[in-house]
């Protein structure tokens, strides 16, 4: 699975190299038997990366990095809940025999249920970037918190999920902003002051709070799509990732994927946590954003690419997703280009 676009707010901070010794030190908080394969002895990553061991056994991994060479990492994860929030970049990870699905848009989140020791793998190619948070939540910590929050009722617990079940959840704009702020404040992930550690703990608790409704409200008996549906959904994703895919309608996607409209909507939401309409809106905004950043397109032209007849409505939607007005984003990109020239 991979994502191929990165907003200006999530650009990699290249001021620091991250070597094998540091990665081994951080991996000790995440699991055991850490192994990594790289092409040479040079630092495999650049950017900002850290792992914070928090009270109660919570562990928060935060990264805004670019790979300086091809890399494959592997380690053994203990049972627990993994809350993964991908803010952008390219992510290719696998838990046991299951790859984390690619979410629609640049930002998506999953909860991965691990009931036994599980092999984790991360693959990356030279030049790929990644912007993400991963929170490890021990089952016992979550059980005790649910009992406390449930006024001491012993029956308060999460519905039982299958091992390697991957549930989508929807991070808020506020959580996204907090995540970007934490990553931006990172130095080397070690020796941080108490104020920053408190921010890290607050962010971890916010991730649990925002993922919890999906974990509690989704029926435990819900079955994942059958393989035939997964193949059809992959066909649909190939269609919408095509340069002309954003112009397709929901009915056209359903027809091309070989599903009814209602079946497409149901399976798409189960796998990706949002409607097809929202996916298409975000995809069109990505195309517009890329045109602003890479092609120097005007705001009016970007609005047309995003499917908006009104530049003002486009600016509102763009700011909701990217946190800045398109005109401001375009100005910053132009200034950065002038500095490089």
C-alpha positions in Angstrom: 0.0 0.0 0.0 1.3 3.5 -0.7 0.4 7.1 -0.8 2.1 9.4 -3.3 1.4 13.0 -2.3 2.5 15.2 0.5 1.1 18.5 1.6 3.4 21.4 2.4 2.5 21.2 6.0 3.8 17.7 6.1 7.0 18.1 4.2 9.9 16.1 5.6 12.3 17.9 7.8 15.7 16.9 6.3 17.9 18.5 8.9 18.8 15.3 10.8 20.0 11.8 9.7 18.6 8.8 11.6 21.0 5.9 11.8 20.8 2.2 12.7 21.8 2.7 16.3 18.9 5.1 16.9 16.4 2.8 15.2 17.5 -0.1 17.3 17.1 1.9 20.4 13.6 3.0 19.5 12.6 -0.5 18.4 13.2 -1.8 21.9 10.1 0.0 23.0 8.0 -1.4 20.1 8.8 -5.1 20.1 11.6 -7.6 20.1 14.0 -9.3 17.6 14.3 -6.1 15.5 16.0 -6.6 12.1 16.6 -4.3 9.3 18.0 -4.7 5.8 19.6 -1.7 4.1 21.9 -1.3 1.1 24.9 0.2 3.0 26.0 1.6 6.3 24.9 5.2 5.8 21.9 6.5 7.8 18.8 5.0 6.2 16.4 7.9 7.2 16.4 11.6 7.4 13.8 13.8 9.1 12.2 13.6 12.5 11.5 10.3 14.3 10.8 9.3 17.8 9.2 6.7 20.1 7.8 7.8 23.4 7.2 5.3 26.2 4.3 6.7 28.2 2.6 5.8 31.5 0.5 2.6 31.6 2.5 0.9 28.8 1.3 3.2 26.0 4.0 3.7 23.3 3.7 6.5 20.7 5.8 6.3 17.5 5.9 9.5 15.5 7.6 10.0 12.2 8.1 12.6 9.4 10.9 10.9 7.5 12.3 10.3 4.0 14.2 7.1 3.1 17.7 7.6 2.0 18.0 4.1 0.7 15.8 1.0 0.2 15.0 -0.5 3.5 13.1 -3.4 5.0 12.5 -3.6 8.8 11.0 -6.5 10.8 10.2 -7.1 14.5 8.0 -9.2 16.7 5.0 -7.3 18.2 3.4 -8.2 21.5 -0.4 -8.6 21.8 -2.3 -5.3 22.0 -4.1 -2.7 20.0 -2.3 -0.6 17.4 -3.8 2.7 16.4 -2.3 3.9 13.2 -2.8 7.5 11.8 -1.2 8.1 8.4 -1.0 11.8 7.7 0.6 11.5 4.3 3.5 10.1 2.4 4.0 6.5 1.4 3.4 3.6 3.8 3.9 -0.1 3.1 3.5 -2.2 6.3 2.3 -5.7 7.1 1.1 -7.3 10.3 1.5 -11.1 10.0 0.1 -12.1 6.6 -2.1 -8.9 6.3 -1.0 -5.7 4.7 -2.5 -2.5 6.1 -5.0 -1.3 3.5 -4.4 1.9 1.7 -6.9 4.5 2.9 -8.5 6.9 0.5 -7.0 10.4 0.4 -3.8 11.5 1.9 -4.9 10.9 5.5 -6.4 7.8 7.0 -6.4 5.7 10.2 -6.8 2.1 11.3 -7.0 0.1 14.5 -5.2 -3.2 14.3 -6.2 -5.9 16.8 -3.3 -8.2 17.8 -4.2 -11.2 20.1 -0.9 -13.0 19.8 2.7 -12.2 19.1 2.8 -11.0 15.5 5.5 -10.3 12.9 5.5 -6.7 11.7 7.3 -5.6 8.5 7.9 -2.2 7.0 9.1 -1.8 3.4 10.3 1.5 1.9 12.1 2.6 -1.2 14.8 5.2 -1.6 13.1 8.7 -1.8 9.8 7.6 -0.2 8.5 9.8 2.6 6.3 8.9 5.5 4.3 11.0 8.0 2.5 8.9 10.6 1.7 8.1 14.2 1.4 4.6 15.7 0.1 4.2 19.2 0.5 0.8 21.0 -2.3 0.3 23.5 -1.9 -2.8 25.9 -5.2 -4.7 26.3 -5.0 -4.5 30.1 -4.6 -0.7 30.0 -7.7 -0.3 27.7 -9.7 -2.8 29.9 -9.0 -0.9 33.1 -9.7 2.5 31.4 -13.0 1.3 30.1 -14.0 0.0 33.5 -13.1 3.3 35.1 -14.9 5.3 32.5 -17.9 3.0 32.7 -18.4 3.8 36.4 -16.9 0.6 37.6 -19.1 -1.8 35.7 -17.2 -5.0 35.3 -18.9 -5.8 32.0 -17.5 -2.7 30.2 -15.2 -4.0 27.5 -14.6 -3.8 23.8 -16.4 -6.2 21.5 -14.1 -9.1 20.7 -12.4 -8.8 17.3 -10.6 -11.4 15.3 -6.8 -11.4 15.4 -5.4 -9.0 12.8 -8.8 -7.3 12.4 -8.2 -3.9 10.9 -10.9 -1.3 11.7 -11.0 2.2 10.1 -11.5 5.2 12.3 -11.8 8.9 11.5 -9.3 11.4 13.1 -10.5 14.9 13.6 -8.9 18.0 12.2 -7.8 19.0 15.7 -6.0 15.6 16.2 -4.3 16.1 12.9 -3.1 19.6 13.9 -1.8 18.2 17.3 0.0 15.4 15.5 1.7 17.8 13.1 2.7 20.1 16.0 4.2 17.2 18.0 6.2 16.0 15.0 7.4 19.5 14.3 8.7 19.8 17.9 10.6 16.5 17.8 14.3 16.5 18.1 15.7 13.0 18.3 12.9 11.4 20.3 15.1 11.1 23.4 15.6 13.3 26.4 12.7 15.5 25.7 11.5 17.9 28.4 8.4 17.3 30.6 6.2 19.7 28.7 6.8 17.9 25.4 6.2 14.5 27.1 2.9 15.8 28.4 1.9 16.9 24.9 2.9 13.4 23.7 0.7 11.7 26.4 -2.2 14.1 25.6 -1.9 13.2 21.9 -1.9 9.5 22.7 -5.0 9.8 24.9 -6.7 11.8 22.2 -6.0 9.1 19.6 -7.6 6.5 21.9 -10.6 8.8 22.5 -11.2 9.4 18.8 -10.8 5.7 17.8 -12.9 4.4 20.7 -16.4 5.1 19.1 -15.4 3.0 16.1 -14.1 0.2 18.4 -17.2 0.2 20.6 -20.0 0.9 18.0 -19.0 -1.4 15.2 -20.7 -4.8 15.7 -18.3 -7.5 16.6 -20.0 -9.9 14.3 -19.3 -7.8 11.2 -17.5 -9.8 8.6 -14.9 -8.4 6.2 -15.6 -8.3 2.5 -15.1 -11.6 0.7 -12.1 -11.9 -1.6 -14.2 -11.3 -4.7 -15.3 -8.0 -3.2 -11.7 -7.1 -2.3 -10.7 -7.6 -6.0 -13.5 -5.5 -7.2 -12.6 -2.7 -4.7 -9.0 -2.8 -5.9 -10.3 -2.4 -9.4 -12.3 0.6 -8.2 -9.3 2.1 -6.5 -7.3 1.7 -9.7 -10.0 3.6 -11.5 -10.1 6.5 -9.1 -6.3 6.7 -8.9 -6.1 7.1 -12.7 -5.7 10.8 -13.7 -9.2 10.8 -15.1 -10.7 8.8 -12.2 -11.8 11.8 -10.1 -14.3 12.7 -12.8 -16.1 9.4 -12.4 -19.5 9.3 -10.7 -20.5 6.8 -8.0 -22.7 5.0 -10.5 -19.9 4.7 -13.0 -17.5 3.3 -10.4 -20.1 0.7 -9.3 -20.6 -0.3 -12.9 -16.8 -0.6 -13.6 -16.3 -2.5 -10.3 -19.1 -4.9 -11.1 -21.2 -4.0 -8.1 -24.5 -2.4 -7.4 -24.4 1.1 -6.1 -25.5 0.0 -2.6 -23.0 -2.9 -2.5 -20.2 -0.6 -3.5 -21.1 2.0 -0.8 -21.3 -0.7 1.9 -18.0 -2.5 1.1 -16.2 0.7 0.5 -17.2 2.2 3.9 -16.3 -1.1 5.6 -12.8 -1.1 4.2 -12.0 2.6 4.2 -14.2 4.2 6.8 -15.8 6.8 4.5 -18.3 7.1 1.6 -17.3 6.9 -2.0 -18.5 10.6 -2.4 -16.1 11.8 0.3 -13.3 9.8 -1.3 -13.9 11.4 -4.7 -14.1 14.9 -3.1 -10.7 14.3 -1.3 -9.2 12.9 -4.5 -10.3 16.0 -6.5 -8.8 18.2 -3.8 -5.5 16.3 -4.1 -5.4 16.9 -7.8 -6.1 20.6 -7.3 -3.4 20.7 -4.5 -0.9 19.1 -6.8 -1.7 21.5 -9.5 -1.1 24.5 -7.1 2.2 23.0 -5.8 3.8 21.5 -8.9 2.2 23.3 -11.9 1.7 26.8 -10.5 -2.0 26.7 -11.4 -4.2 29.6 -10.5 -6.8 29.2 -7.8 -9.6 29.4 -10.4 -8.0 26.6 -12.4 -7.5 24.5 -9.2 -11.1 25.0 -8.4 -12.1 23.7 -11.8 -9.9 20.6 -11.4 -11.5 19.9 -8.0 -15.0 20.1 -9.6 -16.0 23.4 -8.1 -17.8 26.1 -10.1 -17.1 28.6 -7.3 -13.5 29.5 -6.3 -14.8 30.7 -2.9 -16.4 27.3 -2.2 -13.2 25.6 -3.3 -11.1 27.8 -1.0 -13.4 26.9 1.9 -13.1 23.1 1.2 -9.4 23.4 0.6 -8.7 25.2 3.9 -10.8 22.7 5.8 -8.5 19.9 4.6 -5.1 21.6 4.3 -5.4 24.3 7.0 -4.5 27.2 4.7 -6.2 29.1 1.9 -5.1 27.9 -1.6 -3.8 31.4 -2.5 -1.6 31.3 0.6 -0.4 27.8 -0.2 0.4 28.9 -3.8 2.3 31.9 -2.5 4.4 29.8 -0.1 5.3 27.4 -2.8 6.4 30.3 -5.1 8.5 31.8 -2.4 10.2 28.4 -1.7 10.9 28.0 -5.4 12.5 31.4 -5.5 14.8 30.5 -2.6 15.9 27.3 -4.3 16.6 29.2 -7.5 
